[in-house]
Amino acid sequence: MTDTAAIIDQYNAAFLERAPEKLVDLIAADCVMEGTGPEPDGNVWTGYDECLAGWQGLATEPSIRFEVEHVDIDGDRAVIRWRITGAENYRGVNLMKVRDGKIIEALGYGKRP
């Protein structure tokens, strides 16, 4: 699977379906993820293991629910607009980059209360 849209669809499905196993084959060894919190700059996960563990934790977190509002794909890049509800309620966007069928970058920005 090398198509950016297919990679992003599977990534989103992992969160929507609470299926963390869907993330296993999507992450590059050199992936970098910047999260929406804590203030002021968010957290940073680097490498396959940190990104996988972090995303799997979010995908299975019982106190929150993810909704995808919109996805735009342009070549190797994607913009995912999303909403979290539950223990936290806010909207955000991820700027994603895919290379050779793997996510190499995910920059998250949120409108936190």
C-alpha positions as CSV (number, residue, x, y, z in Angstrom):
1,M,0.0,0.0,0.0
2,T,1.7,3.2,-1.1
3,D,-1.2,5.4,-2.0
4,T,-1.4,8.4,0.4
5,A,-5.2,8.3,0.5
6,A,-5.2,4.6,1.4
7,I,-2.6,5.2,4.2
8,I,-4.6,8.0,5.7
9,D,-7.9,6.1,5.4
10,Q,-6.3,3.2,7.4
11,Y,-4.8,5.7,9.9
12,N,-8.2,7.3,10.5
13,A,-9.9,3.9,10.7
14,A,-7.5,3.0,13.6
15,F,-8.9,5.8,15.7
16,L,-12.6,5.7,14.5
17,E,-12.8,1.9,15.0
18,R,-10.5,1.7,18.1
19,A,-8.3,-0.7,16.2
20,P,-4.7,0.1,17.1
21,E,-3.4,-2.9,15.1
22,K,-4.2,-0.9,11.9
23,L,-1.3,1.4,12.8
24,V,1.4,-1.2,12.8
25,D,2.3,-1.1,9.1
26,L,1.8,2.6,8.6
27,I,4.7,4.2,10.4
28,A,8.1,4.9,9.1
29,A,11.2,4.1,11.2
30,D,12.1,7.9,11.2
31,C,8.5,9.2,11.8
32,V,8.1,12.4,13.8
33,M,4.8,13.3,15.4
34,E,4.1,16.6,17.1
35,G,1.0,16.5,19.3
36,T,-1.5,19.2,20.3
37,G,-0.6,19.3,23.9
38,P,0.7,20.1,26.5
39,E,1.2,23.8,26.2
40,P,3.0,25.6,24.7
41,D,4.4,23.4,21.9
42,G,2.9,20.0,22.3
43,N,4.6,16.7,22.8
44,V,7.0,15.1,20.2
45,W,7.3,11.4,19.5
46,T,10.2,10.3,17.3
47,G,10.7,7.0,15.6
48,Y,8.5,4.0,14.9
49,D,8.2,2.7,18.5
50,E,7.3,6.1,20.1
51,C,4.8,7.0,17.4
52,L,3.2,3.5,17.4
53,A,2.9,3.4,21.2
54,G,1.5,7.0,21.4
55,W,-1.0,6.5,18.6
56,Q,-2.1,3.1,19.8
57,G,-2.7,4.7,23.3
58,L,-4.9,7.4,21.7
59,A,-6.8,4.9,19.6
60,T,-7.8,2.9,22.6
61,E,-8.3,5.7,25.1
62,P,-11.8,5.0,26.4
63,S,-12.6,8.5,27.6
64,I,-12.4,10.2,24.2
65,R,-13.9,9.6,20.8
66,F,-12.5,10.8,17.5
67,E,-14.5,12.1,14.5
68,V,-13.0,12.9,11.2
69,E,-14.5,16.1,9.8
70,H,-12.6,16.3,6.5
71,V,-9.5,15.0,4.7
72,D,-7.6,16.7,1.8
73,I,-4.9,14.7,-0.1
74,D,-2.3,16.3,-2.3
75,G,0.4,13.9,-3.5
76,D,2.4,12.7,-0.5
77,R,0.6,15.1,1.9
78,A,-2.7,15.1,3.7
79,V,-4.6,17.4,5.9
80,I,-7.0,15.8,8.4
81,R,-9.5,18.0,10.2
82,W,-10.9,16.2,13.3
83,R,-12.9,16.5,16.5
84,I,-12.4,14.9,19.9
85,T,-15.3,14.5,22.3
86,G,-15.7,12.9,25.7
87,A,-13.4,13.8,28.6
88,E,-11.9,16.4,26.3
89,N,-13.8,18.4,23.7
90,Y,-11.9,20.2,21.0
91,R,-11.2,20.4,17.3
92,G,-7.9,20.1,15.5
93,V,-6.0,19.4,12.3
94,N,-3.1,17.0,11.4
95,L,-0.6,17.8,8.7
96,M,0.6,14.5,7.4
97,K,3.4,13.4,5.1
98,V,3.8,10.0,3.6
99,R,6.9,8.5,1.9
100,D,7.1,5.0,0.4
101,G,3.8,4.0,1.9
102,K,4.6,5.0,5.5
103,I,3.8,8.1,7.6
104,I,7.0,10.1,8.1
105,E,5.5,13.2,9.7
106,A,2.3,14.1,11.6
107,L,2.0,17.6,12.9
108,G,-1.0,18.1,15.2
109,Y,-2.6,21.5,16.0
110,G,-5.7,21.9,18.1
111,K,-8.3,24.4,19.3
112,R,-8.1,23.5,23.0
113,P,-10.4,25.2,25.5
